[in-house]
Amino acid sequence: MKKLEDYVTSIPDFPEPGIIFRDVTTILQDADGLALAVDGVREMLKDVDYDVVVGPESRGFIFGVPVAYAEHKGFVPVRKQGKLPREVISADYELEYGKATIEMHRDSIKPGQKVVIIDDLIATGGTIEAIIGLIKEMGGEVVKICFIMELKGLNGREKLEGYDVESLIAYEGN
């Protein structure tokens, strides 16, 4: 059987010269690749005591929901601004060119709940840092953060210092 990284397509010079884009969709397109990713995250969580999985739009949904389902946990979506229908809390975070806002339903995390965050990629860490702030604001405790891929050259772990962070695949560059 192939390794998970064998299912990732690397696209040179996208979105600009000198960048290698790591395409996670080729993991999803193959049943074995998808199974390796979901099972890999489940393995990361085998000894973790947690109540709920949180995942940011949209790839955090893709990888977080099957893990939550398989482990019989709830799933809480983090969405872009204006997409959730009930009362929300929000956080702004920096993008490469500007800023964005994410939201969660105000009642989605109960005080004292132990939370796992699952996403496809850690780059600069800004999105996850904002999500941690929202979880803490609701009284939750982040006990683990899981990624499929990590771009080590962008130093995203620095923003997540003090948290248990793990990725299935790590690329040295950005």
Backbone bond lengths (Angstrom), bond angles and torsions (degrees), N, CA, C in turn:
res aa  C-N    CA-C-N  psi(-1)  N-CA   C-N-CA  omega(-1)  CA-C   N-CA-C  phi
1 M - - - 1.460 - - 1.526 109.81 -
2 K 1.297 115.44 144.74 1.463 120.40 -179.92 1.528 110.32 -73.99
3 K 1.336 116.00 161.23 1.452 122.18 174.03 1.526 108.31 -85.02
4 L 1.332 116.24 159.45 1.460 120.56 -177.59 1.523 111.90 -56.28
5 E 1.329 117.57 -41.65 1.470 120.28 -178.21 1.526 112.69 -63.45
6 D 1.332 116.86 -19.88 1.461 120.04 177.01 1.537 112.24 -69.84
7 Y 1.323 116.35 -17.60 1.463 120.78 -179.84 1.529 112.88 -91.63
8 V 1.330 117.58 -7.39 1.462 121.94 179.99 1.522 108.85 -86.46
9 T 1.329 116.43 130.59 1.452 120.86 174.98 1.525 108.52 -95.38
10 S 1.321 116.37 127.41 1.462 121.49 178.23 1.522 108.67 -101.01
11 I 1.330 115.41 126.39 1.457 121.31 -176.17 1.523 108.58 -115.76
12 P 1.348 117.22 108.59 1.467 119.46 -178.18 1.532 112.27 -70.88
13 D 1.325 114.18 148.74 1.472 122.65 174.87 1.533 113.46 60.44
14 F 1.341 116.63 35.59 1.460 120.98 173.87 1.515 108.70 -132.26
15 P 1.304 120.45 130.54 1.456 128.10 6.12 1.528 113.97 -85.37
16 E 1.336 116.64 -1.41 1.469 119.45 177.58 1.518 109.10 -147.52
17 P 1.318 118.05 162.63 1.469 121.09 -178.25 1.535 112.13 -56.29
18 G 1.328 114.37 137.21 1.460 120.66 178.45 1.519 114.19 93.01
19 I 1.316 117.60 -12.72 1.467 122.05 179.28 1.532 108.40 -96.64
20 I 1.339 115.62 138.55 1.462 120.66 171.89 1.523 106.79 -108.51
21 F 1.327 116.82 112.36 1.456 122.30 -179.98 1.519 108.82 -82.22
22 R 1.327 117.01 126.69 1.468 122.80 178.63 1.524 107.82 -98.65
23 D 1.323 116.06 107.96 1.461 122.27 -173.42 1.525 111.27 -89.37
24 V 1.342 115.42 110.19 1.456 121.55 -178.78 1.534 111.82 -77.70
25 T 1.329 117.57 -16.69 1.464 118.93 -176.58 1.525 112.21 -64.49
26 T 1.317 117.63 -24.35 1.467 118.68 178.63 1.535 111.56 -74.28
27 I 1.322 117.32 -20.15 1.477 120.08 170.02 1.529 108.31 -67.87
28 L 1.322 116.03 -44.63 1.462 121.69 -175.85 1.522 112.45 -66.54
29 Q 1.321 117.06 -31.99 1.466 121.57 -174.47 1.517 113.24 -73.28
30 D 1.310 117.44 -14.41 1.458 121.13 -177.20 1.530 109.05 -115.02
31 A 1.317 117.16 127.75 1.467 120.96 -177.21 1.527 111.47 -57.26
32 D 1.345 117.00 -40.85 1.465 119.62 179.69 1.524 111.50 -69.10
33 G 1.323 117.30 -38.74 1.460 120.73 177.98 1.524 111.47 -63.57
34 L 1.328 116.02 -45.95 1.460 120.50 178.64 1.527 110.69 -61.85
35 A 1.321 116.75 -43.23 1.467 120.31 178.75 1.526 111.21 -62.25
36 L 1.334 116.58 -41.84 1.473 119.51 178.23 1.524 111.36 -61.48
37 A 1.321 117.11 -41.29 1.467 120.69 -179.26 1.529 111.06 -66.41
38 V 1.322 117.06 -51.43 1.467 120.55 -178.23 1.526 110.57 -64.38
39 D 1.320 117.04 -45.73 1.468 120.07 178.93 1.528 111.37 -64.51
40 G 1.334 116.96 -34.51 1.462 120.65 177.60 1.513 112.12 -63.93
41 V 1.321 117.19 -42.20 1.469 120.39 177.46 1.525 109.64 -67.98
42 R 1.302 117.79 -41.32 1.473 120.22 177.57 1.523 110.88 -59.85
43 E 1.315 116.87 -38.15 1.473 120.95 177.27 1.527 110.73 -64.20
44 M 1.350 117.34 -39.70 1.463 120.80 176.65 1.530 111.79 -58.45
45 L 1.323 115.96 -29.59 1.459 121.59 -173.39 1.521 114.15 -99.07
46 K 1.331 117.55 3.53 1.468 120.09 -171.34 1.529 113.70 -58.94
47 D 1.313 119.36 -31.21 1.463 121.64 -179.46 1.528 112.49 -111.95
48 V 1.321 117.20 17.77 1.470 121.79 -177.50 1.527 109.14 -100.03
49 D 1.315 116.20 130.07 1.457 122.47 175.65 1.526 107.45 -89.51
50 Y 1.332 117.22 114.08 1.460 120.84 -179.13 1.519 110.55 -148.74
51 D 1.332 114.50 160.54 1.460 121.31 -176.47 1.517 113.92 -107.02
52 V 1.344 116.62 -32.59 1.457 120.01 -170.73 1.528 110.07 -150.45
53 V 1.337 115.09 151.76 1.461 122.40 176.38 1.523 108.15 -106.16
54 V 1.334 115.75 134.94 1.458 122.49 174.91 1.524 107.82 -115.60
55 G 1.337 116.22 136.80 1.461 120.20 178.57 1.510 111.50 -141.49
56 P 1.338 116.97 133.68 1.465 120.15 177.70 1.527 111.99 -79.94
57 E 1.324 113.32 150.92 1.453 122.05 176.76 1.517 109.71 -60.09
58 S 1.235 121.97 138.55 1.439 128.11 -9.66 1.531 111.68 -109.01
59 R 1.301 116.90 -23.62 1.465 117.69 -176.55 1.524 113.19 -75.24
60 G 1.314 117.04 -22.12 1.464 119.50 172.22 1.519 110.87 -65.00
61 F 1.350 116.47 -29.83 1.457 120.77 174.54 1.534 109.42 -66.61
62 I 1.329 114.71 -46.25 1.462 121.21 -173.69 1.524 111.36 -59.80
63 F 1.330 117.25 -42.39 1.457 120.11 -178.15 1.528 112.78 -93.29
64 G 1.328 117.48 -28.45 1.460 120.54 -177.49 1.513 114.31 -75.06
65 V 1.331 117.09 -40.62 1.463 120.10 -176.91 1.532 112.54 -62.77
66 P 1.335 120.53 -47.36 1.466 117.18 -179.88 1.531 112.97 -64.63
67 V 1.325 116.91 -31.64 1.468 119.40 176.24 1.526 109.49 -67.70
68 A 1.334 117.27 -47.64 1.463 120.39 178.94 1.532 110.79 -58.70
69 Y 1.314 116.33 -43.75 1.465 120.65 179.12 1.529 111.27 -60.83
70 A 1.323 116.21 -50.39 1.470 120.70 -176.74 1.529 111.96 -63.97
71 E 1.318 116.88 -30.75 1.469 120.90 -177.77 1.532 111.98 -98.41
72 H 1.319 116.93 5.43 1.458 123.81 179.61 1.529 111.81 55.43
73 K 1.326 114.59 51.29 1.467 122.98 176.69 1.520 108.30 -119.34
74 G 1.322 116.40 159.39 1.454 120.62 173.44 1.518 110.00 -77.24
75 F 1.331 115.72 162.44 1.459 121.91 177.42 1.519 108.87 -126.62
76 V 1.344 115.81 133.36 1.463 122.20 179.19 1.528 108.60 -116.98
77 P 1.336 117.03 119.15 1.462 119.14 178.49 1.526 112.11 -82.10
78 V 1.321 115.34 143.37 1.459 122.98 169.49 1.518 104.89 -108.74
79 R 1.353 115.81 124.11 1.456 119.38 -172.61 1.520 111.53 -118.76
80 K 1.317 114.20 164.12 1.457 120.58 171.03 1.529 108.45 -68.20
81 Q 1.313 115.90 157.36 1.455 122.21 -176.04 1.531 111.79 -54.56
82 G 1.343 115.40 135.37 1.456 121.41 174.59 1.516 116.15 86.08
83 K 1.325 118.77 6.51 1.463 121.43 -175.77 1.529 113.74 -100.86
84 L 1.333 118.13 -15.64 1.464 120.97 -177.47 1.524 110.08 -98.80
85 P 1.343 117.69 138.27 1.463 120.75 -170.60 1.531 116.70 -84.48
86 R 1.323 118.64 -17.26 1.465 120.16 -177.71 1.522 110.11 -107.42
87 E 1.336 115.55 -173.06 1.461 120.60 -179.43 1.534 109.71 -61.69
88 V 1.323 115.57 133.89 1.459 120.97 -174.91 1.528 111.33 -124.65
89 I 1.329 114.23 163.46 1.451 121.65 163.33 1.521 105.40 -115.59
90 S 1.318 116.70 151.89 1.461 119.17 -174.19 1.514 111.02 -136.82
91 A 1.325 114.60 160.68 1.460 122.27 176.46 1.520 108.62 -143.73
92 D 1.312 115.39 139.49 1.455 121.76 173.43 1.521 108.61 -92.84
93 Y 1.318 116.10 149.09 1.459 120.56 175.31 1.516 108.74 -147.49
94 E 1.323 114.26 159.09 1.462 121.00 -175.58 1.521 111.42 -84.58
95 L 1.315 114.90 136.95 1.450 122.95 170.37 1.527 108.19 -106.76
96 E 1.317 115.77 173.65 1.456 119.12 178.54 1.533 111.16 -58.58
97 Y 1.335 116.50 -38.21 1.460 121.46 -179.31 1.520 109.60 -129.41
98 G 1.323 117.83 72.51 1.455 121.39 178.11 1.510 111.70 121.41
99 K 1.356 115.25 -153.08 1.449 119.03 177.66 1.515 110.10 -142.65
100 A 1.320 114.91 165.30 1.458 121.70 -179.39 1.516 108.50 -137.91
101 T 1.321 115.02 168.85 1.465 121.16 179.45 1.520 108.83 -127.46
102 I 1.333 114.82 136.11 1.464 120.84 174.54 1.517 108.55 -117.06
103 E 1.340 115.18 157.17 1.455 120.35 -178.53 1.520 111.38 -139.55
104 M 1.319 113.90 153.74 1.467 123.17 172.36 1.529 106.81 -135.11
105 H 1.328 116.21 150.15 1.465 118.22 172.81 1.517 108.56 -61.33
106 R 1.311 115.97 137.18 1.466 122.28 -175.97 1.532 112.47 -58.01
107 D 1.321 117.86 -28.89 1.467 121.37 -176.85 1.534 113.33 -102.70
108 S 1.322 117.80 14.82 1.471 120.05 -172.92 1.525 114.44 -77.62
109 I 1.312 117.65 -25.08 1.467 122.06 176.44 1.519 107.55 -119.53
110 K 1.311 115.58 127.63 1.462 120.81 179.00 1.528 109.49 -90.17
111 P 1.338 116.80 146.78 1.469 119.21 177.43 1.527 111.20 -53.57
112 G 1.325 115.16 132.31 1.463 121.33 179.54 1.516 115.28 89.48
113 Q 1.324 117.84 -10.36 1.466 118.81 179.87 1.518 110.83 -66.46
114 K 1.331 114.90 141.54 1.460 122.22 176.05 1.524 107.65 -94.24
115 V 1.334 114.41 126.26 1.460 121.15 -169.02 1.524 111.40 -118.56
116 V 1.335 114.97 137.76 1.458 123.14 170.07 1.526 107.09 -110.82
117 I 1.327 116.69 133.11 1.465 121.77 175.67 1.524 107.59 -104.61
118 I 1.332 116.63 131.81 1.466 121.58 178.73 1.530 108.32 -125.71
119 D 1.334 115.83 130.23 1.463 121.13 175.88 1.517 109.03 -145.33
120 D 1.318 116.01 168.89 1.458 120.04 -177.36 1.520 112.79 -78.40
121 L 1.349 117.18 -33.14 1.459 119.34 -167.77 1.518 111.59 -148.05
122 I 1.320 116.23 136.19 1.458 120.61 167.00 1.523 107.23 -108.64
123 A 1.313 114.36 120.94 1.467 121.54 176.80 1.522 107.36 -114.87
124 T 1.329 117.85 -91.79 1.470 120.55 179.79 1.522 112.50 -85.63
125 G 1.328 118.12 -18.18 1.459 121.76 178.37 1.518 114.72 87.51
126 G 1.323 118.35 -2.20 1.457 121.78 -175.27 1.519 114.79 -63.38
127 T 1.314 116.84 -41.95 1.466 120.00 -179.91 1.521 110.63 -63.55
128 I 1.320 116.49 -47.11 1.461 120.13 -177.63 1.521 110.61 -67.52
129 E 1.312 117.23 -37.08 1.464 120.48 176.37 1.533 110.35 -58.45
130 A 1.333 117.36 -42.47 1.462 121.70 178.18 1.530 111.15 -65.91
131 I 1.328 116.88 -40.20 1.464 121.07 178.70 1.523 110.30 -63.51
132 I 1.316 117.44 -42.63 1.472 121.08 177.96 1.529 109.59 -57.34
133 G 1.325 116.78 -43.17 1.458 120.39 178.73 1.520 112.47 -59.36
134 L 1.330 117.42 -41.52 1.460 121.25 178.87 1.528 111.11 -66.29
135 I 1.313 116.71 -43.28 1.470 121.23 179.55 1.527 110.16 -61.19
136 K 1.326 115.93 -45.10 1.467 119.84 178.79 1.525 111.24 -64.09
137 E 1.326 116.84 -38.70 1.467 120.77 179.02 1.526 111.19 -59.61
138 M 1.334 117.09 -33.07 1.462 121.19 178.93 1.522 112.56 -86.84
139 G 1.331 117.45 -2.54 1.457 120.55 177.89 1.514 114.94 93.50
140 G 1.333 116.96 9.24 1.459 120.56 177.88 1.513 111.69 -84.60
141 E 1.323 115.24 165.62 1.469 122.35 179.44 1.529 108.91 -123.80
142 V 1.324 116.91 120.46 1.464 120.89 177.45 1.527 107.79 -79.49
143 V 1.343 115.90 118.78 1.466 120.47 -177.49 1.528 113.04 -105.37
144 K 1.331 117.78 -14.71 1.469 120.75 179.38 1.517 108.45 -166.11
145 I 1.345 115.52 145.83 1.459 121.98 175.45 1.521 107.02 -128.29
146 C 1.335 116.09 122.81 1.463 122.13 -174.57 1.523 110.81 -118.49
147 F 1.317 114.83 135.88 1.460 121.17 177.55 1.523 109.57 -128.24
148 I 1.313 115.74 152.34 1.461 120.42 171.63 1.525 108.31 -76.98
149 M 1.345 117.43 -47.91 1.465 121.23 -177.02 1.530 110.59 -129.19
150 E 1.327 114.50 152.67 1.460 121.90 176.97 1.524 109.95 -132.58
151 L 1.320 116.02 131.95 1.465 121.76 173.28 1.529 106.67 -101.00
152 K 1.329 116.03 93.52 1.462 121.28 -172.16 1.527 113.63 -61.59
153 G 1.317 117.09 -30.65 1.455 121.01 -177.66 1.519 114.31 -65.60
154 L 1.339 117.48 -14.95 1.460 120.88 -179.98 1.535 112.75 -95.28
155 N 1.331 116.90 -1.59 1.472 123.64 171.35 1.523 114.57 57.78
156 G 1.316 117.44 35.56 1.460 120.90 -179.68 1.513 114.30 -62.51
157 R 1.314 116.91 -28.80 1.474 119.80 -179.68 1.522 112.01 -62.90
158 E 1.323 117.06 -26.13 1.464 119.70 -179.72 1.528 111.21 -59.78
159 K 1.330 118.11 -37.63 1.462 121.76 178.52 1.525 112.20 -73.43
160 L 1.323 116.56 -16.17 1.462 121.37 -176.93 1.526 111.74 -109.62
161 E 1.325 115.71 18.97 1.464 120.94 -178.82 1.527 110.04 -56.43
162 G 1.325 115.53 137.44 1.454 121.39 -179.45 1.519 113.03 94.81
163 Y 1.332 117.14 -6.63 1.460 121.80 178.72 1.523 109.60 -109.89
164 D 1.316 115.46 152.42 1.456 122.40 176.13 1.532 107.32 -79.16
165 V 1.331 116.61 105.63 1.463 123.02 -175.96 1.526 108.49 -117.57
166 E 1.326 115.90 133.41 1.460 119.90 179.77 1.524 109.59 -143.31
167 S 1.322 116.22 143.60 1.466 120.95 175.98 1.517 108.82 -130.36
168 L 1.328 115.48 150.25 1.460 121.00 179.72 1.517 111.98 -77.73
169 I 1.341 116.80 -35.03 1.460 122.31 -179.51 1.531 107.40 -130.83
170 A 1.322 117.43 135.93 1.469 121.17 176.26 1.523 109.49 -124.37
171 Y 1.324 115.10 129.24 1.458 121.59 175.64 1.521 107.58 -108.71
172 E 1.317 116.80 133.91 1.466 121.27 -175.50 1.515 113.62 -67.02
173 G 1.295 119.10 -35.02 1.471 122.22 -176.00 1.504 112.91 -85.18
174 N 1.329 114.50 -155.65 1.464 119.33 177.56 1.525 109.44 -126.62
